[in-house]
Amino acid sequence: MATLFASKKCPHCGYWSAWQQRADDRCQQCEELLDPRAQRQAEEQENAAQQPISQFMLIAIHPTDGPGLRFLKYLVRGGQLAFAAIMAFFLWLVTALAA
């Protein structure tokens, strides 16, 4: 079976280098990044992955809450998530019908 090879022209020196389609691939001649935009995107994704996930408008459930209060908060949170799911469905429906 033949192995497929890819190459990419370096945006800095114009030399064609072997390219494995990774963000950190470098030119074989000048050692610059072959795809600096992909490197920036990979760094942005890494930074976004390390950010804490915000509890966007979800009611906070604390471990110090009593069992009855936690139960009520779980019910409210379920209602919030159901509302968000219904809104997302309607947005999808309007978008699909508009196209």
C-alpha positions in Angstrom: 0.0 0.0 0.0 1.4 3.4 -1.0 2.0 5.9 1.8 0.6 9.4 1.1 2.8 12.4 1.8 1.7 16.0 2.0 3.8 19.1 1.5 3.2 22.7 2.1 4.9 25.8 0.8 6.4 27.9 3.6 4.8 31.3 3.8 8.2 32.8 4.9 10.8 31.4 2.5 8.7 29.7 -0.2 10.4 26.3 0.3 8.1 23.2 0.0 8.4 21.1 3.2 6.9 17.9 4.4 3.7 18.6 6.2 1.8 16.3 8.6 -1.1 18.8 9.0 -0.2 19.6 12.6 -0.1 23.1 14.1 3.5 22.7 15.1 5.0 21.6 11.7 8.0 23.7 10.8 9.7 24.4 7.5 12.7 22.2 6.8 14.8 25.1 5.5 14.0 28.2 7.7 12.4 26.4 10.8 9.4 28.8 10.8 5.9 27.5 11.3 4.3 26.2 8.2 0.8 27.3 9.4 1.1 30.1 12.0 -2.7 30.6 11.9 -3.3 27.0 13.0 -0.8 27.4 15.8 -2.6 30.5 17.1 -5.9 28.6 16.9 -4.5 25.7 18.8 -3.2 28.0 21.5 -6.6 29.7 21.7 -8.4 26.4 22.0 -5.9 25.3 24.7 -6.6 28.6 26.6 -10.4 28.1 26.2 -10.2 24.5 27.4 -8.5 25.7 30.6 -11.1 28.3 31.4 -13.7 27.3 33.9 -17.1 26.5 32.5 -19.5 29.2 33.4 -22.8 28.2 34.9 -24.6 30.6 32.6 -27.8 31.4 34.4 -28.1 28.1 36.1 -29.1 28.1 39.7 -26.2 27.2 42.0 -26.5 24.1 44.0 -24.2 24.2 47.0 -23.2 21.1 49.1 -24.2 23.0 52.2 -27.8 23.2 51.1 -30.3 20.9 52.8 -31.8 17.9 51.0 -35.2 19.6 50.4 -33.5 22.8 49.1 -31.2 20.8 46.8 -34.2 18.8 45.4 -36.0 22.1 44.6 -32.9 23.5 43.0 -32.5 20.4 40.9 -36.1 20.8 39.7 -35.5 24.5 38.9 -32.3 23.6 37.0 -34.1 20.9 35.1 -36.7 23.5 34.1 -34.0 25.9 33.0 -32.3 23.3 30.9 -35.6 22.3 29.3 -36.4 25.9 28.5 -32.9 26.3 26.9 -33.5 23.1 24.9 -36.9 24.3 23.6 -35.4 27.7 22.7 -32.5 26.0 20.8 -35.0 23.9 18.9 -37.1 26.9 17.9 -33.9 28.8 16.8 -33.0 25.7 14.7 -36.5 25.5 13.2 -36.6 29.2 12.3 -33.1 28.9 10.7 -34.0 25.8 8.8 -37.2 27.3 7.4 -35.4 30.5 6.4 -32.9 28.7 4.3 
